[in-house]
Amino acid sequence: YDCSRGTAIWASWHLSASDMGSVERYSGPFITDTSLPEGWYRAQHRDYTGSGYDRGHLVPSADRTASPADNEATFILTNIVPQAPANNQGPWADLEEHLRSVVRDGNEAYIIAGPQGAAGTIANGAITVPAAVWKVAVVLPDGQGDLARITEDTTVIAVLMPNDASVAGRRWTEFATTVSCIESLTGLDLLAELPDTVEAALSGEGCAPGAGGGGSAPAQAAQGAGVRIVTVEYNPPGDDLAGEYVLLQNAGSAPVTMTGWTLADASGATYRFPEFTLAPGAEVRVWVRAGADTATDLYWGRSQPVWNNSGDTAVLRDAAGAEVSRFVYP
């Protein structure tokens, strides 16, 4: 908690199917946290009234519906940050529901969320309005010994979303980033309990230009702009791992060297191209599974599927990190 901002720095929780029951949403006023030390500002329900900002949950109410007490606890104001309605009720809410859907499908998730940057204040300066909000989720199949089960192939979703009206009507997958980016903006070490090699693989690279604080920057000029993502085979017949691939095409009139390019999903899982050139008019499939690379087929070498059946975003970047092509489904 940051008393100078009047909000949490982060909130962290575990989400399993047992956390989601049939309890109705708490309907009373949001609750002042009287456990804060004397002299620290204690946010009140009325601080948000008429401010233009929602009382935005970090731990969502719908993640805690197993008992009335669990649900009511999410309405304590130290779990709340000022969120733009377009954010809180739009892609942020969609991301929350996506994670609940993933958990209902036989998984569990370790989730961390928090505010980033500053875009003004409410409550006469006592509560800082964040410029962006972020979330990181580590997703595992239901099981025991979770820390030991996290590998370099584990699904990690990282999102950094501007806290303003610019996000209206957009998908949460458009705001995918990396754990490393969020760490660089917040000063936090989010996956510190993992072995260094696993942490590095799951954290990804740093921020794209303009990330953080809700800002944006002009896109860099991409090399090989004729290369595009044609389709993502995300739900093939039979085994997903065996059949998942991304189809790329060089629609230009010149060969494109793709050595060092990357292909990533919304969670930050990233394939890096080996030494490879795509001829004009040619196509190549990037398979998720292991295999021997050829001129028409490249292999990621993963042991688990990548592309979510319920929706995802594939982003192709050149060796300089500039976006070349983006494919959003469904």
Disulfide bonds with the S-S distance in Angstrom:
Cys181-Cys207 2.00
